[in-house]
Amino acid sequence: MSEAVPVTKSATLAADEALERRRLAGEQVLSLASGEIGLPVLDALRERLARAAGRNAYGPVAGSPELRSAAAGYWGRRGLPTDPELVLCGPGSKPLLFALMLAVGGDVVVPVPSWVSYAAQARLAGARPIHVPTLPGQGGVPDPDALREAVATARAAGRNPRCVIVTLPDNPTGTIAEPDTLRRLGAAVRDLDLVVVSDEIYCDLVFDDTEPAVSPAVFAPERTVVTTGLTKNLGLGGWRMGVARLPEGRLGRDLRDRLEAVASQTWSTTAAPVQEAAAYAFGEPSEVVAYVAGARRLHELVVRAVARRFAAVGAELTPVRATSYLYPDFEPLREQLREAHGVSGGADLAALLAERHGVGVLPGSAFGESTRSLRIRAATSRLYGETDAQRAAALAAVAPLELPWIKASLDRIADVLGDLVRSPAARSATAGRA
């Protein structure tokens, strides 16, 4: 019997569960670890899901014609004309990404840093991740020159890289790769005969809508698969709905057939009521467009406010252009953190924040960085409130940063970061006055 592939629980989900255990034990916690969007379900979507509850047949593996047509229209409005026959849906973009790795085969190039599950999924699919760094301020896309070198080295060693994963906009950094970087990526993957899998689940959360993220499908249309879902733009993580856009041509048709075969042997079909609500969402009626615009504005205001608090204590971070993530680097404070707290890497820093202050973040090592790196990822999308009423108020507020519960979280973050960088002597003096 062959050995099982070693795999650990998703760092994001594990951190969330650990914080929840602390909360249930009566501790005060603040979750900056999870990327879950803490917003209420849009009423129009809730109603459509309820009305479709009686749809209990399996349906087509690739998804209903209505959903695939709606998703094709969604991409068409973003400059990617799409044949509905080349759209396939699944129970979340996460299973689709894993199924795509199985369908493409071979080893997988992943950016560093990159979302926690890409490398783990590659290993589960029987492949080996090939880590390639990103360019400064352009997270989510491997440096095209470094990509060429890494693939050449891997092939010389007998490995078989066939796929490269990219994220636009990026998780964990909240940055967006420049069009020229994507143009060079397109040339590289064409020369190297690689398939691009572009995870674009954050594309509707770019703050400046005059500068949207550009898909690699613009530069390498014949070899780029695009995935997205409803988890981030509409806060529907629990509904589990993702869609994949396969490229035109022989490669796309072959991938569609293999992906549909994988889907048929794993999830069979995506929940029919969710498909019906998703078809409505991808059609982008006015209330959906307004909801996404409001969410995008809220994300920007809160994530920038948190970024200012990290910058105030001396952490370095590239300005966030999308999403609700930031990726501060505490390298300028390395000696201070080592002397005051014995911190030598991101995992130490994350543990300190969790154990001393009940604040959950993820270390850069969870995203492929060196264990010595002092970068951490903080996600701000759980700061909007504890109840649906608070979250709805945050979404509708003219000045959400002034809402008492959001202001309290921002003040707490400032206090925790201030304590983190305060010298031991100053901390002792403060404790003595308390």
N, C-alpha and C positions, 0 to 999 in steps of 0.2 A: 504494500500500500504506500502511495506517495505521501510525503509530508504535507500537512495543511499549510497554505500560504499564511505567514504571520500577518496579522492585521490588528490594529487597535481601533477603539471607538473614535469617531470623529471628535477632534479636539474641541470644536465649537459646541457640540451637543454635550460632551463630557463636562465642559466648564459650566454650562447652563445647569446641568443636573446637580453638580457640586454646590453651586450657589443656591439652588432651590432647597437642598438639604439644610443648608445653613439658615435659610429663611424660615423653614418649617421648625427649626430648632429655636427660633426666637431671635435670631441675629438680624441686625440691620444690614441689608446687602444692596449693592448697586451693580446691575449687570451691564457691562460694556463688552461682554464677550460674544453675545449672540448677534447674528445678523438678522434675526426675525424682525419684521416691520411691525411695530406695535401700533397699528391703526385698525379701526373698526371696518367691517365689511360694508361696502357700498350697498345701500338698500336694494337697488335695481338688480344687483347680482344675487343677493340673498333671495329675492322673490323668484327669480328664474330658476335657481337651484331647487327651491321648494316645489315649484310647479312641475319640475322634471323628475321628482322623486319616484314616480311610478315607472320610469324607464329602467327596466331591470334586465334587458337582453344584453348579450355580449357586444354585438355590433362589430364593425370592421376593425381589424387589428390596427390599421394605420390611423383610425379615427373616422368620425362621421364626415360625410361630404360637406356638411355645413361648417364644421369646425375647420377643416382643411382649407376651404374656400376663404373663410374669414381670416385665417392666419396668412394665407397668400396675399390677401388685400392689405393686411397690416404691414407686411414686408414691402409690398409694392409702393405704399405711401412713403416708405423710407428709402426709396431709390433702388430697391432690389426686386425687380419683376420676378414673380414666382408662379410656377405651375402647381396648382393644388395637388396634382398627382405626385409631386416630389416633396410633399409635406407629410410628416408622420408625427403623431402625438404619443405621449407616454405619461405615466403617473408622476410627473415632475421632471424637470430638466436633468436632475441628478441621475436617475436611472437611464435617461436617454444618453447622457455622456458616457456612462459605463457601457451601455449597449453599443455605442459607436466605437469605443475602443475594441470591443470584441469583433465588430463588423470589419473594421479597418485592419486589425491584426498588427503584429510587429511591436517594436518598442515605441515609447511615447516621449516626445520632448515636452518638458514642462518648464515654464518660466520660474525664475527665483527672484523675488518671492511669488508664490501663487496660492490659490485657494487650497485649503487643507486636504481636500478629497482627491485632487487630480492624481497625485503620485500613488496614493493608497489604491485608487481604482485601477490604475495601470498594473499594479502588482496583483490585484485580485483577478485581473483579466489575463494573467500569465505573462505579462510584459514587464519590462524594466524601464523605470523612468530615467530619462537623460536630462539632467538639470542644466539650464542655460540662463545666465543672468539677464536681467532687463537693463535698459538704459536709464540713467537718472531721471526721475520725474515722469517716466513713461512705463509705468507698471503694466503687467498683464501680457506683454509681448516680448519674446526673447530678442535680444540684440541680434539682428540678422547676420552680422559678421561672425559673432560668436556661435550662432546656430550652424553656419557653414562649417566652422572648425570642429564643433562638437560632433556633428553627424559624420564628417569625414573620419574623425578619430574612432567613433563607434563602429563604423563599417570596417575600418582597417582591423579592428579587434574582433571581427566576426559577428557583430550585433546587427540587428535589422530594424533601424528606426524607420517608421512609415507614417507617423502622425505627429503633429505639433498642436498643442492646446494653447489657445490664447483667450484672454478675457478683456472685453471692452464694454464699458469702463471696467477698471480693475478692482478686484477684491484681492489683497487687503488694503491697497494704498489710496483708493479713491481718485487715482490719476487716470489720464487717457493718453494712449500712444498717439504720436503725431502722424499725419497722413504720409509723410516721407518715410517714416519707419515702416509703415504698413506697405508702402510701395516696394521698399527694399526686401521686406519679408516675402511679398508676392514673387519677386524675382528669385529669391533664394529657394522657396519651396518648389517652384517650377523647375529650377536647375537640379534640385535634390530629389525630385519626384516624391514629395511628401503631401499628405492630405492635411489641410488645416481644419481643426474643429474650433469654431469661434463661439465662445460662451458670451452671449450678448444680453443676458438677463437684466443688466443694469442700464441698458441703452436709453430707457425713458427717464432716467434719473440724472441726466446731465443738466447742471444748473443753468448754463447759458445755452438757450435753445438756438442761438445763432451759430453755435459751434458744436454741432452734434458729433458724437463718436463716429468715425468712418469704419465701415466693416472691411475686413480683408477680402470679402467677396467682391468688392469693387476692383481689386487689383489682381486677384487670382480666382475669378468666378468659377472656372471649370474644376477647381479642386478644393473649394471651401464649403464646409457644412456650417450652418448657423443654427444655434439653439437659443431659445428664450422660454419664458414662462410667465406666470401671473404672481409668483411669490413676492417679488420685490416692488414692481410698480403699483400693484393693487393690494399688497399685504395679505395674500391668500396662501401662505405657506402650508396650512393644514389641508387645503383642497387638493394639492398634488396634481399639478397640470403643467406639462411642458410640451413644446413643439420643436421639431427639427426641420430645417429647410435643406434639402439635398441639392447639389449642383446639377445643372443641365449636362447632357452628354452621357457617354458610356459609363464613366466613373460614377456619376450620380445615380444612374439607373441600377448599376451593380450594387452600390452601397445601399440603395433603397431596398433592394430585394434581400440583402443580407440582414439589414437592420430590422426589416419586417419579420424575417425568420426568427431572429433573436427575440423580438418582442412576443411573437406567437408562442415561444417556448418558456417565457418568463411571466410577463404580466397579462398576456392574452389580449386585454383591451383596457382602455382607461375608463373610469367610472362614467357611465352615460350621463347622469345628471350634471356632473362637473363639466363634461364636454359641451352640454347645451349652454350653460352659463358662460363658459369660456368663449364659445362662438360669438355670443353677444359682446363680451369684453373686447375680443380682437377686432370686432367691427367698429369699435371706438365711437359710440354715440356720444353726444355732448356731455352727458353726466359722467361718463368714464373719463373723458378728456379733462374735465374740470377737476375730478377727484385726483387724477395723476398730477396735474399742475399744482394743486394745493399741497399734495404730499411732497412733491419736489421742493417747493418753497420751504416747507417745514423742515425737511432734511437739511437744506442748505443753512438755514438760520441756526439750527441747533448744532450741527457738526462744526460750523465755523466758530460758534461760541466756545465749544469744547476745545477746539484747536487753539484758540487764543489763550486758554488756561494752560495748556501744555507749553506753548511758546513762552509764557510768562515766567516759567521756572527754568528755562534754558534748554528744553528739548528742541531738537530740530525736526521740521517736517515740511514736506513739499505741499503747497496749497492744494486742498481737495477741490476737484472740479466736478465730481459726481458722487453719488451713493451717500451712505451715512457712515462711512468708514474713515478713520484716519490712522496713520502709521508713524507715530513719533519715534524719534531716535534719541536715546539718552546717552549716546556716546560722549557728548561734551561734559557729562556729569559722571563719567565712569569712576574716577578716583574718589569723588565725593560719595557716591553710592557704595563703593567698596569699603571705604573707611567707616561710614556711618552704619551700614547694614550688612556688610559682607556679600553684597551683590556682585556677581561676576558675569552674568549673562541674562538674557531675556526671561528664561524660566525662573531664575531667582527673583527677578523683579516682579513677574506676574504672581509668584507665590507670596511675596511680601505684601503686595497690594491686596490679595485675597485674604490672607491670614491675619494681617494687622488691621485692615480697614474694611474688609468685606466687599471689595471692589473687584469684579471679574474682568480680566483682559486676557488676551492670548499672546504668548511670546512669538517673536519672529521665527524661532525654530519650528513652530507648528506650520509655517508657510515655506519651509525649505531653507531657511537661513542657518548660518552657523550657530552653534549653541553659545558662542561668545557674543553674538550680536545683542545689542541692547535695544533693539527695536521691538515694539509691541503694537498690536492692533487693538484699537478701541472702536466699538460700534455704538452709535448714539441712538439707534432706532427704538430702544426700549425706554427712553426717557420721557415719552409723551404722556404717560399716565398709567395708573394701575387699573383703571376701569374704562369701559367703553365710553362712558360719559366724559371722562377727562380727556381721552384720546380724541373724541369727536370735537371737544372744545379746542384742543390744541390745533387740530386740522383747520378749524374755522377762525381761529384767533388772528386779529390784525397784528398783535405783538405777543406771540407765543412765549418768548423768553421771559415775559413778565408774569406768566401764570405761576401761581405759588408753587405747584409741584415741580415744574420745570426749573424755576429759579432755585428751589431747594437742592435739586440734583446738581445744578451748575455750581452752587456754593459749596456743596460737599466735595465735588471734584477738585475745586480750587483748594479747599482745606487739606484734602488728602495729598495732593501734589506738593503743597507747601510743606507739609510735615515730612514728605519723602526727601526733600532736598535740604531740610533744616539740619544744622550741625547738631551733634550729640549734646554739646554744651548748651545750645539754645533750646533744645528740646527739654533738657533737664530743668533749665530755668523756667520754662513755660509750665512744666509739670509742677514745679515748686510753688508757682503762683496760683495754680488751680485749686 
